[in-house]
Each structure stands twice: as C-alpha cells, then as structure tokens.
Amino acid sequence: GLELSPQAYTSVLSELRKMRRWRLALALGEWLDSAGDDGLPNLVHYNAMLSACAAAGQHGPAQDLLSQMETRGIAPDQQSYATAVSACERAGAWRDALALLDALEEAAPAAAVRPTPQPRTPPTADGDAAAPPVEAAAAEATPAAASPRGAGVGLAMAYTAAMWASGRAGETDVALGILDRMRERGVAADAHAYSAALGACRKGGRWQRACDLLGEMREIDGVE
C-alpha cells in the first residue's frame, strides 16, 4: 500500500483540524499507533491531534491525549500543554485549564525567554478581544523543546489561554492571578496576554486595574 512520510501525516492532521474533524484526527493517530511503525505517532503528530481537539473545543479528548502520550513514553512539551489549555478555554472549562497550567509549571523550568510581542488582537463584535488561535500555531509547530524561543511562546500561550478561560467565566481574580504567576516565572506578557487580562477586568468591572494594565502596556517595549 501507499506509505506516507511522517511529515505527510502531519499535513493530513492539520487539514483535519481546519475541517474541525477531530474524531478523524484521533482515528488517524490510533491507526498510526496500531500500524506498528516505531516512533509513530510522534510528538508533532500528537500536537497536531491536540490542535484538532482544541479547534473543536474538545477539552476532554485533549486531556486524554496528554495521558496517552505519557503512557507511550512521549513527554508532552510546552506546546502540547498550551494547546490542551486552549481546548479548555474554548469549552469554558477554566478549572481544567488551571489544572493543566499547574502541570505545565511542574514540568517546565522557569522561563527566561521573552516571546516575540504579537499585534494586539482586534475586538470581537461583543466588545471582547478574541483569544489567540493557539491551536492553529500548534498544528504547524515543531517540538517547542527544539527552540528556546518556541518554549517561551508555548508558556505564554498557555498562560494567556488560561486567563481567557477564567476571565470569561467571571473569575476575574483568578485571571489576574495567572498574569502574576506568568511574571513570577519570567514569562513576558505580550499583547495577547494583556488583552486577556483586560477582558477579565471588563467582565469583572475592574476599571482601575484595567487602566493600570493599559499604563503598563505603554511602558513595555514592543507591546502596542
């Protein structure tokens, strides 16, 4: 039969993510596992499957994938956790997002990498800024461990998604606490992170804190 390269399977999984066909993405992963080809599915494939789940807001299957990775001896990287947190954010499962963030902090050393600042996300129709497309970035990403910059960005995306999840659930103090945790670990807050914190302030009526955050943004080089 026709044999595809590992990169080709990643491309197929990426297309399934775009079509929101997360069940098919998981089925492909199961087929690769059962085919007996050593090393497949690999970390990149699992991250692509996680991305498919996140795009569809399927946080339960995403968390199951993390457990499956550990069972198979494939250590989830920061991108893996960030994408799973994004799945929780889309599903409104803020407690699960926090639990995954805790697991990520235990697995990852304190970051010293400042992520490249991103353009501020435009507001949605209801006035809230849109969450960054974490799962889209993960679909094309190589393992974050291979790049110090990628590692820092993975952490930043995880914290940001957890802030969105908490803020939209009305847990303003939790969301702002995540921003503090982010800083304590040396992960620089970019425009997406500040947008999430500002969204939480708006939801909770914390106007003075919102003004303070806007002032901080003006003082940080690269966050506009």
Summary of the structure (lengths in Angstrom):
residues: 224
radius of gyration: 17.5
end to end distance: 53.0
largest distance: 64.0
contacts: 783
relative contact order: 0.12
helix: 67%
strand: 1%
